[in-house]
Structure formats: C-alpha cells, structure tokens
Amino acid sequence: MVRSIEKVLTFFVIVILILLLLDLLGGFIANSVPEASDKLGEILRNTWRGFEDLVHYHPYH
C-alpha cells in the first residue's frame, strides 16, 4: 500500500516539474521552432538539388 502511494506521489511530482520546466522554456522553444524549420527546409532543398545534379534529373528543362 505504501509503495503504491509513493509511486503516485512520485508521478505527480515529476509531472509538476515537467510543467514548470515547460513554462520556463516555453518562450525559448516557441521562438526556436520557426528558425529550426527554416533550416531543415533549406537542408532538404539542398539535398534534393544535390540528388538532381547527381542523377541529372531535370524534368522542366
């Protein structure tokens, strides 16, 4: 009985700590997402261009 109460309390403490951490880092994460998605898009575009050059695939030329 004591072990189950300990597990439930531990779970709630961890959830509260995670929520506090998200609250503290929320602004940083929200500001970083657009920049990261732009960089990922640029990486994917450059990879596709490299693939096109490698196999000489140019459907519109």
Secondary structure by P-SEA (a helix, b strand, c coil): caaaaaaaaaaaaaaaaaaaaaaaaaaaaaaaaaaaaaaaaaaaaaaaaaaaaaacccccc
